[in-house]
Amino acid sequence: MTDLTKANGHTQITAQDHVLNAHEFLKAFLNKFDTAKRGGIHDFMEISLFNMINLAIGNVDKYLSQGHREVNGNEICQIVVDSYQIILDNMKRNIEGMNEVTMR
């Protein structure tokens, strides 16, 4: 696993460094598969990440569209985590019924 602790020349990593490192890591990950055959495990990973992020954004947008006077950051974090969990639960349920996956 990749460690996202590149500190951009600082002795200690900042929260902003961590976010930027995560962004660069995901861009590099996706770029590795430009020429890969479609339908592989990388597609499974990409679609899974997309589904989690897409649902989280939709649910956060729904929360914000209700016209809150004050936005609670903890509630936003909980919405994101709950969204991810919905996708993960669906993925687990789908995997249980899948035929054997072969690696080529």
Secondary structure as UniProt FT lines:
FT   TURN            8..9
FT   HELIX           15..31
FT   TURN            32..35
FT   TURN            38..39
FT   HELIX           41..65
FT   HELIX           73..96
//
